[in-house]
Amino acid sequence: MRKLERETVLAAIAGFVTEHFPDVLAGQIERLTASQLIHQSLELVEFVLHLEDRLGIEIDINNLGEALITSTFGQLADRIVAIGNG
């Protein structure tokens, strides 16, 4: 199994953000939190499914808990790398 890289996770996050929130500048994404952009639980589920599909890993929303919406996307990328690399 290949090692999951932070840049890969950030690219997957950026792909979702730029597709769903085109007004957000790419350079801002790492400093934003999901709660600043995602206001509906369905969008949050779509976000996680997007990441799972792009990264080829399973993300347990319950495991991430509040961090999923309160962490910056940069911090979230670090958590997902840790999950993906076990």
KAGIDA-V400367 format. One record per backbone hydrogen bond with DSSP energy under -1.0 kcal/mol. NH is the residue of the N-H (numbers start at 1). CO is the residue of the C=O. Records with the same first field share a line. If there is no record, write none. Layout:
NH: CO, CO
This chain:
9: 5
10: 6
11: 7
12: 8
13: 9
14: 10
15: 11
16: 12
17: 13
18: 14
19: 15
20: 16
21: 17
24: 21
28: 25
31: 28
32: 29
35: 69
36: 33
37: 34
38: 34
44: 40
45: 41
46: 42
47: 43
48: 44
49: 45
50: 46
51: 47
52: 48
53: 49
54: 50
55: 51
56: 52
64: 60
65: 61
67: 64
68: 65
69: 66
70: 66
71: 67
73: 32
74: 30
76: 72
77: 73
78: 74
79: 75
80: 76
81: 77
82: 78
83: 79
84: 80
85: 81
86: 83
